[in-house]
Amino acid sequence: MRSPVIAVVIPCYRVRAAVLRVIAAVPGFVHFIICVDDRCPEESGAHIAAQATDPRVRVFRNDVNLGVGGATIRGFQEALALGADIVAKIDGDGQMDPQLLPRFISPIINGKADYVKGNRFTSIESVRQMPALRLFGNSLLSLLCKLSSGYWHLFDPNNGYVCCHAEVLRRLPLNKIAQRYFFESDMLFRLGVARALVIDVPMGAVYGDEQSSLRIGRVVLPFLFNHIRNFVKRVLYRYFILDFNIASVELLCAIALLAFGFGVGGVGWYDSARDGVTASAGTVMLAALPFITGMQLLISAINFDVNDVIREPLHRLIATQEHDGHLAPPAKNQGNPD
């Protein structure tokens, strides 16, 4: 059995001061180091091409700035074209230690995961290094991402230190994944729809003098909207299009009962306020009982979703089925709805 071909993708935007050190620290077992110049004003790509002597380095340039997600997706596509079996992504600003790569790659090689991401919240020491505002924001985003992706066991969703099996990447609609700061969360949503096994691995938090181009005020509402959109899409895909199970029935009954309870309660409240007459016990119960029952069914459906844990790596399932002749190789971007 041959050793897997491993590629590392480094999106490059305003990383000229640190990117050569990052490249030099990439372990020797990596076959390709793919640097994507995302229309960098510092011309990071030209700098790497002129200064990097490592024969593993490949430099690609985007004609327009696509954001960290767009540059990463370009790197994924180039890695697949080079025949990589496992693709990792690290940043070029020095905040992600390339020496941690074995920690991310080993679970995939050993068949324990399809996608591995970093988690900076596994020790009190790491959390103490994190600025308070970033800590609060990350906790809130983690909760929203749990809802939108279905990966309730994951934390730190915006962590960009990730690694993925190439077979899983081929089954994701890479051209539809968010290209800017929502990239990591949208990636998890797409992986969830594909039923890929995703795990966290611990890593430390490093914060230097780098200036982030992320502006919190500009992304709060788009992030919230995107998470709500992905949550609705995930529920439709998971429970009404790609499957139909007891949670699907509970959700339908919960929606009907909650709507009925709200409707009857609203009409009763309006009539009571208009006529100045206290609503009867029967009217109150007619609204309250469907509402309470609907809430119980909703909580039961959520419990089903939380416990719907993926246990088998998708890439191993695909390999087994292809070996048995039951599954043809996928067409480009097949296997994930819009």
Secondary structure, DSSP 8 states (H G I E B T S, - for coil): -----EEEEEEESS-TTTHHHHHHTS-TT--EEEEEE-S-TT-HHHHHHHH---TTEEEEE-SS--HHHHHHHHHHHHHHHTT-SEEEE--SSS-S-GGGHHHHHHHHHTTS-SEEEEES-SSHHHHHTS-HHHHHHHHHHHHHHHHHH--TT---TT---EEEEHHHHHTS-GGGS--STTHHHHHHHHHHHHT--EEEEE------S------HHHHHHHHHHHHHHHHHHHHHIIIIIS---HHHHHHHHHHHHHHHHHHHHHHHHHHHHHHT----HHHHHHHHHHHHHHHHHHHHHHHHHHT----S-HHHHHHHHHHTT------TT-S---
